[in-house]
Amino acid sequence: MPSFTYTARNRSGQTVNDVLDAPTRKDAVRLLAARGLTPVQVSEASARPAPGKRKGKSSSGSLNSPTSVLASKTPAASSLTRRERLPFLESLVDLTTSGLSAGESVRMLSVRIKEPRLRVLCGLLWEQLSEGAQLSRAMGTLPAVFDSSTINLIQSGEATGNLNDVLIRLITHLQEQKELRRQILNALAYPAFMMVMAGGVIIFFMVFLLPRLQTLLKSLGGELPTSTRLLLGFSDFGLKYGIFVIAGLAFAAVAFWRWRHTEAGRLQTDAWTLKLPLIGPFSVSQTVLSFSQTLSVLLENGITTSEALRMTERQIGNRVHRAAFDAATDRVLEGEALSASLARTECFPDLVLDQLSVGENTGNLVPSLKKIATTYQKAISNQLNAFTKIIATVVLLGVFSFVGFIAFAIVSAVFQLSSSFKM
């Protein structure tokens, strides 16, 4: 029977090196999992690397192994997205907190989980884990689901033996991000509904009411007031050329959308966004929240400062802020304080910089970042509520003004025509 040398961690996080007899490598991994050990590396004792073969392509299940590359290119893997990340991690932590190893937990999920896409995800991960790969390396074969920050956090938890704690912090972070996206969508839903209703009212008047009114007024004869002529002219223009106006606007919107998805377009539009009265402060709040949440989670879980700053940079959505943060990160890596580097960007509020400075001076940077994140979560909620009320008020005033103008034009026409009949 073949012998396998392995490196594994027990439940207390201690590293164990030993030799194990098993029919196949998969059987060896299963035996280790049954003993409560988490495999780090499993290889056949008599195996020797082929000449010229790189370590990254060994049979230990690394990120660069042929199996890993194949897994990331299968049709099942290509259908997976970021949406599966949080449900998978929540299901995983439920099992690992019960005492199961990460590998055994993934194996159970691949068999018992009901949701088809999650089952595919767990199956792909188990293929890697059953060959001796670590969970972080298996996740690395599915970049569409797991980003570099998630993978590095999981790797940090595996290295320190605190995978459960890392998973809980990561899940909390992802849930906060999900809740923020939900709040933004809910805040935009009501103004969007109001705008659709307003558009429906305007189209109803333009297409159904005004043509009939125009026929009636022409049959009565007489001179129409200016407001009525303006309204009828607007209606005629809309009926004759409205389809062309809509087509032109649709073409312009598509062209703008495609330009915005270029790097130059995204940078320019993000710069314009920062200058808008309501959206600019909201964009700044989003940047501060993303920065403080991500950096605190990464630093708290043992990621080095340089890696944490680079990963945080990729989480900042506004391209202007991202470029400024990139320059600040370079200065931090050269030895400058984080608060001083961010102050040069002129993108962060003074109060945030003061809190960061205090955290750096007292050695409590992570608590300071968490406090900033809590403050800006509330600030964003308040901004979203205010934004919703303002948009709804503007739309209602617009609709009421338009309806009032129509009523005024009709009533003034009726009065002027009736007075001409009396004369």
C-alpha positions, 0 to 999 in steps of 0.5 A: 500500500502506498505511503503518503507524507502529510502536513496537517493542523489539528483542532488546536491549530498545531502543525502535525507532520507524519506518514500515512498508509492509504490506497490513494491520495484521496483516501489519505485525505479522508482519513486525515479528515476523520482524525480531525486534521486539516490537510495542508499538504499530502504527497506520496512518499516515493513521488519525485518532481519531474525534471523542470517541473515547477513547484506551482504545478505539483500534485498538492492542489496549488492554485496553478495546478492543471486541475485548478485551472481546469476547474475554473474553466468548466461550464459549471464554474463559469455560471457562478457569481459573487452572489453565491459567496455569502450563502456558501460562507454562512453554510460553511461556518454553521458546520465548522463551528460544530467541530467539523474541519473545513474540508469535511464541511465542504464535502457534506455541503456538496452532498446535502445542500439543496440550492443547485448553484451552491451545490455546484460550488461546493462540488468544485471546491471539494474536488480540490480539497479531496486532492489535498488543497487548502480551502483558500487555494481551492477558492482561488480556482473560482475568482468569479465567486471569491475575490482576493480579499476573501481568499487572503482572509481565509488563508490567514485563518488557516495559517493561524488556526482561527478559521472560524473567527475569520469566517465570522468576521468576514460574514459580518463584513459581507452582510453589512455590504449587502445591507448597504446595497439593499438600502440604496436599492430601496432608496432608489425604488420610490423615486423611480416609481414616482418618475414612472408614474409622472411619465405615465400621466404626461403621456396620457395627457399628450396622447389621449386628452390634448388631441381631443381638446384640440379638436374641440377648441378648433370647432369652437373657433376664436383666438386661443390664449398663449398658454393654450397654444403653447400646450397644443404646440407641445402636444403636436410636436410630441405626437409627430416627433416624440418617437425620434426624440425617444430614440435619440435619447436611448441612443445617447444613453447607450453611448454614454453607458458604454463610454462610462465603462471605459477607464477614461469614462469612469474616471471622468464621470466619477469626477463629475459625480463628486461635484454634484450637490447631493451625490458628491457627499454621498460618494465620499461617505461610501468611500469612507465606509468601504475603506474603514470596513475593509481595512479593519477586517483585513488588519484584524485578521492578520493581513499585513499592512501593505497587502491590506492597503492594496486590497482595500484600494480595489474595494473603493468604487470611485475612480478618483478616490481610488487613484488618490488612495493608491498614491497615499498607499505608496507614501504609507509604504515609504514610511509616512503615517496613514492619516498624513498620507490620506490628508494629502488626497483631500478626499477624506473628511477632517474628522475621519483623519483626526480619528485615524491619527488618534488610532495610530498614535495610541496603537488602536487603529482597528477600533478607530476604523470600526468606529468610523465605519459605524458612524458612516453607516448611520450617515449613509442611511440618513443621506439615503432617506434625505435623498429619497424625500428630495427626489420624491418632492421634486417629482411630485412638484413637477407633476403637479406643476404640469397638471396645473399648467394644463388645467390653467390652459384649458380653463383660460381657453374656455373663458376666452372662447365663452367671452367671445361668444357673448360679444 
